[in-house]
């Protein structure tokens, strides 16, 4: 699994970082970023993508 975030569309809600802090974090600019591999956290990454209010988390299986 690969996960990417369209950071330009991020609204800084931090939901992804709350759902899966092992993969997502809030960068210095306040937008979400991935900082670790999603290996082992696939279900949480999917939950974060589903919950994203602006659908900027993209998963490639």
N, C-alpha and C positions, 0 to 999 in steps of 0.2 A: 504494500500500500504506500502511495505517496500522497501527501497532503500539501496544498498550497492555499494561501490566503490572498485575495485581491485587496491589498492593504489600502488602496485608494478609496474603496467602497466601505471600509471599516468605519463604524460609527462609535467605536470606543466603549461598547457596552460591557466588555470583559466577560461575557457569558462563556465563551470558549475556554478562557483561562480558569474559570470557576469549575467548569465541567471536567476539564482534562488538563490540570496544571503540569502534568508530566510531559506534555507536548507543546502547549500554547502558553504564552506569557504576553504581558503588555510591554511593548518597547518604550524607549525613552520619549518617543513622540506621542505616546498614548494609544497607539494602534496595536492591534494584536499581531503576533508573529509566531511562527513555529521555531522552536529552538532545539528540539530533539526528535529523533526518529519515532514514528508512531508504533513501531514494533512492540507488541504486547499490550497496546492500548487502543486497538482498532475499534472496539465497541464504543469507548468513550469519545474517540475522534468522530465516529459517525453520529453520536448523540449531539456533540457540539455543532457539527455541520447541520443537522436537522433543526437544532434550536436557534441557529444564527438568524436574527431577525432581518438581515439584509442579504442572506445567502451568498456570502463572500468566501466561504470555505469550500474548496473543491477537492474531491477525493478521486484518486486514480487507483483502481484496483490492480 
